[in-house]
Amino acid sequence: MSEYPCVNVCDYHGVNYKMRWPELVGMPAPVCAATIKEDNPFVTSIINLVPSDEGVNPNYCCNRVYLFLDQNDVCIAVPKVG
């Protein structure tokens, strides 16, 4: 799961980028990914997961967001940096 470099220091150079996206629950995965990348350019990895599919990496990465999706690729939990 670590095909990207994990950044664990959230230094956004004084800019208050978005870290949580509750408004994306119920939206399709491509819309979620585009919105997240637009709202926070420091996010370099968005990992799509169907909850029963795989677990999450326990380390915290400031450049990673997990998208928890149902079988129709619709977001079912609040995406957040981590």
N, C-alpha and C positions, 0 to 999 in steps of 0.2 A: 503494500500500500504506500510505500514512500518512494514514489517515482518522481517526486519533486522535492526541492529543499525546504525543510520546515523552518519557518521563521518564528521563534518563540518570544521575541521582544517586539511588542506592539508599539513601535515608534513611527507614528504617522506624520512626523515633522510638524507638529502643532495643528494639524488639520483634524477636525472631528468627523472622520468617516463613519458611516453607518456600520454597526456590528450585529444587528438583529433585524429580521424582516418578517414580522408577524403578518403583514398584509399579503404575503405570498402563499400562505396556507390556502389550499384549494386551487392553486394555479398550476399549469403544466410545467414540467421541468425546464424546457427551453426558455420560457418566459422568466422563470426564477433565475436561471443562470445569467441571462442577459441583464436582468435588473441588478443582481448582486455585483456583477463586474462593473456596471455603470456607477453604482453607488459607492463602491470601495475598490479602487484600482490596485490596492495592495493584495487583494485576494487573487492568488494565482492557481488555486486548485479547488474545484468544486466536485465533490464526490457524490454520485447518485447511488442511493441504497434503497432497496426494498427491505423493510425491517427484518424479515425472516432470512434474508439472503446472507448477510455478513455482519460482522461487528464493526465497531469504530476503533480507530487507533487511540489509545488512552492519552498520548501526549498532546499538549495544547500547541497549536500552530496558529499564529496570527494571520497567516495567508491561506487558511483552509476553511471551507464551509462544507458541511455534510448536508445533503438534501435527502430527507426521508420521504420515499415515494410509495404510493400504492401500486397495484398491478397495472394501472392505466397511466403511470408516470405523472401522477398528480401529487403535489406536495401535501403531506399529512401532518407535519410538525414544523414549528417555527425554525427556519434556518438561522444559524448564528455562527460567527467566527469562532473557531476553535479546532 
